[in-house]
Amino acid sequence: QVQLVESGGGSVQAGGSLRLSCEGSGYRYTPYVMGWFRQAPGKEREGVAVIERDGSASYVDSVKGRFTISRDNAKNTLYLEMHSLKPEDTAMYYCAADRGVFRMPVSQALGNMRHFGYWGQGTQVTVSS
């Protein structure tokens, strides 16, 4: 059974930084694409950043230049470095992974939550002004 466990969320002031981690286990096939999604109260879940096995990545415009996604395939761990945080970054952040069967370009995967078959429980990020 696949499990994705996020950690690293918390409360910071605007301009601060956080690093999220997501440890995966139980994969039958190594995911092609993994990513971070977020959902703020009253809003739809949106893609923040996704990354392929080869390191190619795609970001939503609002975080470009501030967030960096990375993955350690040997450790089955996904990361999200977040800098210059803004109050509008406040949300529950979810880790997601595809099933490792169908390969989708990261540019498409970012906006296609249905591509991801595995999801974590989420970690809260709160940014105060």
C-alpha positions in Angstrom: 0.0 0.0 0.0 1.4 3.3 -1.1 1.8 6.0 1.6 2.9 9.6 1.2 3.8 11.4 4.4 4.3 15.1 4.4 6.2 17.1 7.0 7.7 20.6 7.5 4.6 22.8 7.5 4.2 25.5 10.1 3.5 29.2 10.8 5.9 31.9 9.6 5.8 35.6 9.0 5.7 37.1 5.5 9.1 36.9 3.9 10.1 33.7 5.8 11.0 30.3 4.5 9.9 26.7 5.0 10.9 23.4 3.6 8.3 20.7 3.0 9.2 17.0 2.7 7.2 14.1 1.5 8.4 10.5 2.1 6.8 7.9 -0.1 6.7 4.1 0.5 5.0 1.0 -0.9 5.4 1.8 -4.6 5.0 -0.9 -7.1 6.5 1.3 -9.8 8.5 4.4 -9.2 6.4 7.5 -10.0 7.2 9.4 -13.1 5.9 12.7 -11.7 5.5 13.9 -8.2 4.2 17.2 -7.1 2.9 19.6 -4.5 -0.6 20.9 -4.6 -2.3 23.3 -2.2 -5.8 24.2 -1.1 -6.7 27.4 0.8 -10.1 27.7 2.6 -12.9 28.3 0.2 -10.7 27.7 -2.8 -10.1 24.9 -5.2 -6.9 22.8 -5.0 -4.2 24.0 -7.3 -0.9 22.7 -8.6 2.1 24.4 -7.1 5.0 22.5 -8.6 5.6 19.1 -10.2 8.8 17.3 -11.0 9.7 14.3 -13.3 12.2 11.6 -12.4 14.8 13.3 -14.6 14.5 16.6 -12.7 12.4 18.6 -15.1 9.9 20.7 -13.3 7.0 23.0 -13.8 5.7 25.7 -11.4 2.6 27.8 -11.1 3.3 31.4 -12.0 2.6 32.7 -8.5 5.6 30.8 -7.0 8.2 31.0 -9.7 11.4 32.4 -8.4 10.4 31.7 -4.8 9.7 27.9 -4.6 12.0 25.1 -5.6 10.9 21.5 -6.0 13.3 18.6 -5.8 13.3 14.9 -5.3 15.6 12.2 -4.1 14.7 9.1 -6.0 17.0 6.9 -3.9 15.2 8.0 -0.8 11.7 8.2 -2.3 11.4 11.7 -0.9 10.0 14.9 -2.5 10.9 18.4 -1.3 9.6 21.9 -1.6 11.8 24.8 -0.6 9.7 27.9 -0.1 11.2 31.4 0.3 9.8 34.9 0.4 6.5 33.5 1.6 3.4 35.6 1.3 0.1 35.5 3.2 -1.5 34.2 0.0 0.6 31.1 0.2 -1.4 30.1 3.2 -3.0 26.7 2.5 -2.9 23.0 3.2 -0.1 21.6 1.1 -0.5 18.1 -0.4 2.1 15.8 -1.8 1.1 13.7 -4.8 2.6 11.0 -7.0 1.5 9.3 -10.2 1.3 5.5 -10.5 4.4 5.1 -12.6 2.5 3.6 -15.5 1.6 6.5 -17.8 4.1 9.3 -18.5 2.7 12.8 -18.7 4.8 15.9 -19.4 5.2 18.1 -16.3 3.7 21.0 -18.1 0.5 19.0 -18.4 0.7 17.3 -15.0 0.7 20.6 -13.1 -2.8 21.3 -14.0 -4.1 17.7 -14.1 -4.8 16.4 -10.6 -6.5 13.3 -12.0 -3.1 12.1 -13.2 -2.0 11.6 -9.7 -3.1 8.3 -8.1 -1.5 8.8 -4.7 -2.0 11.6 -2.2 -0.7 12.5 1.2 -2.8 13.8 4.1 -1.4 17.3 3.8 0.6 19.7 5.9 -0.6 23.2 6.9 1.4 26.3 5.9 0.3 29.6 7.5 1.9 32.9 6.5 1.1 35.9 8.6 1.5 39.5 7.5 
